[in-house]
Each structure stands twice: as C-alpha cells, then as structure tokens.
Amino acid sequence: MPADLAVLGLGQPSLPAAQAATAAGIDTVCFTPDLRAAATLNAGRPPVDTALSTPQLRRMLAAGFRAVTDPAVLGRVRSALICAPTPLGAGGALDLRGVREAASALAPRLRPRTLVVVESAVCPGTTEEVVRPLLERGSGLRAGRDFHLAHAPGRLDAADRAPGQPRVIGGLTPACTEAAAAFYGRLTDRVVRARGVREAEAVKVLETNLRHVTTALVNEMAVLCHDLGVDVWDVVRCAESRPAALPAVRPGPGVGGHAVPMDPGRRLPLVELAQQINERMPRYVTRRAAALLNEHGKAARGARVLLLGVTYRPDQPDQERAPARDVASRLLGLGAQLVFHDPFVAEWRVSERPIPRAESVYESAAAADLTLLLQHHATYDLQGLAAKAQLLLDTTGATPAGAAHRL
C-alpha cells in the first residue's frame, strides 16, 4: 500500500516524527535498511534508545504505521523527512553519515513535486550544501524547481509535538516554505516560517545550546549554594516567581539526551564553557556522595550504594547520555558496591560490567549505606524512601525540604 510520508532513519528523532504524523492521520512508513531493526519495530518493540513506549508503538502500528526496508517505497510517497541521528563525531563535529545515507537512498527514487524536509540536527548550511547536491545528482531533478526542499528543527519531546506547539520551517524558496508549511499544518496548530533554510537550521543551534548554557548556570549555582550553606532549590523557587525570570531548568547530576552541544563550524566559547561545567557534575555528585558517607563514618570503598533512576528523563526509558552511567563509573572506581533500580530499565551495564537490579526499592534503600536519586520517576514514593533509607542524596530536588540531603 502506498504511503503519504516516508521517515528516513530509525530511533531519535525519526520515531517521534513518525508518531506525530501517524497521530495526524498521515499514512506513514519508516525506512531503514536494517532488516532486524525493521522486524523488531513491526513486532511492536521500540528501540531502547527512544522515548517511544511499547503501547505508543502498538497504537501507531494499529493505525497503519510500518517499518520498511525496500527503498522502492520511497518512490511512491508525497513527502519525505530525513530524520537520521547526527551524533558527535571526531573533533566534536556532527557526524552526518546518516543524513548522507538517507539522502542517497531517497535521491534515485525522488519524484517531481515531492516535499523533502531535513529534521536532523545539523549546522547552518547543511541542507543546501550537503543534502541538496546529493538529491539533485541522484535524481536529475532541481531543488526549488522540480521538488521542494526545506528544513524543520526536530522536536524530540512529546510536549513539543502536541497540537498547539509551533513548528519552525524554512524552505529553499518561498514555494518550498509554503509546501512545508502546508505539511506541518497537519501536525500542529501553528507553523512559524523562518526567513530561509539556514535560519531554520540555526534555530536548533540556539535551542540546543541555550539548554546547555542555562543548565550550566544553575549547576554552578548549586555548587556555590552548597558551599555557602544555601538551599539552591529554594533560590530557584523564589527566582521563578518573577515573570519570565528563568527558563524551566533545574540543577542536576549532568545533562543527558540526544541534543548535544552544537558546533556551527566556529568556536562558541560560552557553549564550550557550559559543556565543561555540565560534564563536571557527575564528578561533583560523586564527591558529594563520598563526603556524605564519610560524615556518617563510612568510606566509599565497600559502601553499598543504591542508584535510583538511570534514564536521562523522568518516566521515560531513554538512557541516551544519561549522567547516571558516569556517576556509577566513578563510584565503582572508588570501590563502592552498586545496586540500581529504574522502573523503565530491566538490565544495566557500566563499562561492560552488569549492575545488579534491586527487586524491592524500599528493602534495598534500607540495606544500602547510601541511596542516590539520579532521576525522579513518578512511581517513586520519596517520602517512603526518605523514611527507609539510611542516607538519601537527592540530585533532582524532588524530595521535600528536610526529607533528604539535596544537591
């Protein structure tokens, strides 16, 4: 059966894009050359590196979504989204291999009047200088004349994809922009038109780096406030009372997720400094944990430590770049004996070493010398944990004041 939309890539950000399109009633396929991955997806099992749950995927499949490995399908769609991941490569630059492979797979099957949108996180100029030549050479068609080409910064969060949340789009030509606006108008109540492709690409650079810079600021405040004997969580609460005073950012053990700091091809000293600050947080959390144990007459070596929450977002299974793994590695280096619990993670390894999973959170907290809350999932009864745990260090600020030691 022909599809209206092909999403090229598998994982983040492709599956959130496919989920939004399927929910809007668009007949959607996800193209991947990986036979095993496609079969797993069609069987209703989402990849572990995405926030897509099994029930959500099964609802998508019931609505007609499917993963395909035959590139011939790409020649029958009206729209195509290039959603290949762009992880950091050598030297801190984005690795565009997935984007190039997606464009190369689409190019020989591209039909006139097809809309092609790049949603992958890329630096300004990539859509025009990398994707466009691949599509034009492989198809014999010309972007902006024979087919539409645009960029739309990816939206990974479910809240960002909910109806009413705006989507930014920028086309190669005004006609390309309007074609993309018509498509995204089916997914959201508001489409924001950028001046062009490069402006749309730069939006992602700003959004991503702003998250890292603001997180670095509050993390620095957390360290400063602890040194001064000040409750940073109360400081944040009070500061947020001023309208538009602070973005919704909290201190924490580090910055995880798929949106890595973006280097647009030239140095951004502020972003580099923010990355350094955030990358120091797992080491700081480890020092705080060791100091807390020492204050209670226990050494880190041989201490039983329970880690709660090892995903990078609350109530999600995604572990991408979660700081819990770095914290665990440092604690293991100090000789601590680790146990973990996460309602969304059945097995967990750190440096190829399996970490035992606690079957009972409360019994494990009572037995542990230190319980370290790294991610607050809604299923955790923090009052109950605080009552059971010998020592509880909360890096998320979720426990009530006085119930636990907080970052």
Stockholm file with secondary structure:
# STOCKHOLM 1.0

chainA/1-407         MPADLAVLGLGQPSLPAAQAATAAGIDTVCFTPDLRAAATLNAGRPPVDTALSTPQLRRMLAAGFRAVTDPAVLGRVRSALICAPTPLGAGGALDLRGVREAASALAPRLRPRTLVVVESAVCPGTTEEVVRPLLERGSGLRAGRDFHLAHAPGRLDAADRAPGQPRVIGGLTPACTEAAAAFYGRLTDRVVRARGVREAEAVKVLETNLRHVTTALVNEMAVLCHDLGVDVWDVVRCAESRPAALPAVRPGPGVGGHAVPMDPGRRLPLVELAQQINERMPRYVTRRAAALLNEHGKAARGARVLLLGVTYRPDQPDQERAPARDVASRLLGLGAQLVFHDPFVAEWRVSERPIPRAESVYESAAAADLTLLLQHHATYDLQGLAAKAQLLLDTTGATPAGAAHRL
#=GR chainA/1-407 SS CCCSEEEESSSTTHHHHHHHHHHTTCCEEEECSCHHHHHHHHTTCCCTTSSCCHHHHHHHHHTTCEEECCGGGGGGCSEEEECCCCCBCGGGCBCCHHHHHHHHHHGGGCCTTCEEEECSCCCTTHIIIIIHHHHHHHHSCCBTTTBEEEECCCCCSHHHHSTTSCEEEEESSHHHHHHHHHHHTTTCSCEEECSSHHHHHHHHHHHHHHHHHHHHHHHHHHHHHHHHTCCHHHHHHHHTTSTTSSCSCCCCSCCCSSCCCCCCSSCCHHHHHHHHHHHHHHHHHHHHHHHHHHHTTCCSTTCEEEEECCSSSTTCCCCTTCTHHHHHHHHHHTTCEEEEECTTCSCCEETTEECCBCSCHHHHHHHCSEEEECSCCTTCCHHHHHHHCSSEEESSSCSCTTSSEEC
#=GC SS_cons         CCCSEEEESSSTTHHHHHHHHHHTTCCEEEECSCHHHHHHHHTTCCCTTSSCCHHHHHHHHHTTCEEECCGGGGGGCSEEEECCCCCBCGGGCBCCHHHHHHHHHHGGGCCTTCEEEECSCCCTTHIIIIIHHHHHHHHSCCBTTTBEEEECCCCCSHHHHSTTSCEEEEESSHHHHHHHHHHHTTTCSCEEECSSHHHHHHHHHHHHHHHHHHHHHHHHHHHHHHHHTCCHHHHHHHHTTSTTSSCSCCCCSCCCSSCCCCCCSSCCHHHHHHHHHHHHHHHHHHHHHHHHHHHTTCCSTTCEEEEECCSSSTTCCCCTTCTHHHHHHHHHHTTCEEEEECTTCSCCEETTEECCBCSCHHHHHHHCSEEEECSCCTTCCHHHHHHHCSSEEESSSCSCTTSSEEC
//
